[in-house]
Every structure is written in structure tokens, then in C-alpha cells.
Amino acid sequence: MEDEKQDLMRTIQIKFPRLSKGQKLIAEYILKHYDKAAFMTAAKLGTSVGVSESTVVRFANELGFSGYPKLQKALQELIKNKLTTVQRIELSNDFISQESALKSVLKSDMENIRATLEKINQKTFNDVVNSIFSAKRIYIVGLRSSTAIAEFLGFYLNLILDNATVIGYGVSDIFEQMLNVSEEDLVIGIGFPRYAGRTIEALDYAKSRGANVIAITDSLLSPLAARADHTLIAQSNMASFVDSLVAPLSVVNALIIAVGLREKETISSTFSRLEKIWEDYEVYSYKEKRVD
């Protein structure tokens, strides 16, 4: 990652003498503020340095990118694993106002789902579903903000297959919870920038035990993907202090449904019994209660 940063910055420095006056202003801004530039549109970056949007586009072309979005993506890849929460708050203040928060976030989440649909590999998805069915036990590791996704996946897999364990922080360390993992088991690791170190260590342990490892993460360059036999990509870009989990949750939802479609009879029987339990113990509100 540091080498990639140096390569991009070095390219800008090498090209600098041949750049136009306006392009030099852009280059200087990026060299000093690449963390902010990564989340600026071409128009916003142009306004910040006092040049036109077309000058920004030509600058990206001069660096060898097919367009500004490619340059922007390269900058985002450099910084997304490094930004502290405080830095992310500062960025969101720059680009998302309180008045525009609703539309900005919804549009960003829509883009994440669209990008995920383009990137995700159907064969890999099918292989993951097959791995779920062939596993003796399924261990799901998703820590920090990924805990919600891990719990969601574990809840439904247990209803369908009854062999999933969600690994999390508690009385026992995560390695104690995974003590008996073996080559017959499947370990699903879920993680997005900034990646939880303990999740990576858990996948290392799973690999050392010969387990099949699945990663649900944002990129094939992710440290989770480097340890996985199969990787499902879900885009989670968000210029904010809150991680965008919409696309990852959608991928997990698709996994649950794909598993469920193979176990229609089991699901029908399970939910028939659950409905009886829910009604007997008033788990849900089935009717209006009279208030005298």
C-alpha cells in the first residue's frame, strides 16, 4: 500500500515539469491533500484550486488514467485503510451537509450496490453456497462494525442448517471459540476498512487448521481476501465516519436466500414450528390489546 502511494505521488512529481499551469495547481493540491482530493468530484477539485473541471480531467489523462474517476479511485484505495475516525468526520463535514445527508448517503449506497453487482462473480457466489452445504460446522467472524452482518448471517443460517457459530468478543477469546475448527469446517470472515486485526488473525488460525475460508470484503487486495479460498466482493465506500454496510448486507441476504432455496422443505417445517412458538409466547404483536 505504501509502495502504491509512492508510485502515484512519484508519477505526479515526474510529470510535474510538463504540466500546464492549471494542472500544476492540481498536482500541488493532491500532493499536499490527497486524503481530501480522493473524495472530491472533478468539479469540486477544480473549484478548490481555481481551475475548470475539464482541466482536472485532462490532468488525470496526463497521469495515464482514462478519466478522473480512475484517478479518484486510485487515491481512495491509497487512503481508505489509513483514515482515522476523526479524519473521516472531517471529510464528511467537507462533502456532506446536514441538509444533504439523506440524499447523499442514499445515493452513495445505491452506487455501492450497483458497483457490487458489477464486480461480484456468480461462479464464486455459487462455490460459496456449495461450501456452506459441505461444511460440518460454519464459523462466522465479523468484528467491530461487521458484527451486525455476522450476527444476521448466523441467525438465518442457524434457522436453515443449525450448524453455524458466530464468533465474537465475550468471556472467551475468539481463538478459544474456534478451538475445534478443522478441515471439515468453513470459516466465513467479514471485514471492511479499517480491517479488524483480530478478524485477520482468526482467518490465519483457520487456515493453519486446514479449514475452508470464505471472505466477504471490499476488494481482492483486502487482507481478508489474501487469506481466503473464495472471496465475495461488496463495495463499502463512504466518505463518512460511518461504514456503509448496505451492499455487504445485500450480498449476505442473497447468500441466505440461495441457501434457503435449496432447503425449502426444511425451512417450511422450521418456520411452521417457530410460528407456533412465537404465537404461544407472544414474541410478536398479533393483535391489538384492549386498554380499559
Buried (B, 14 or more C-beta within 10 A) or exposed (E): EEEEBEEBBEBBEEBEEEBEEBBBBBBBBBBEBBBBBBBBBBEBBBBBBEBEBEBBBBBBBBBEBEEBEBBBEBBBBBBBBEBEEEBBBBBBEBBBEEEEEEEBBEEBBEBBBEBBEEBBEEEBBEBBBEBBEEBEBBBBBBBBBBBBBBBBBBEBBBBBBEBBBBBBEEEEEBEEBBEEBEEEBBBBBBBBBBBBEBBBBBBEBBBEBEBBBBBBBBBEEBBBBEBBBBBBBBBBBBBBBEBBBBBBBBBBBBBBEBBBEBBEEBBEEBEEEEEEEEEEEEEEEEEEEEEE
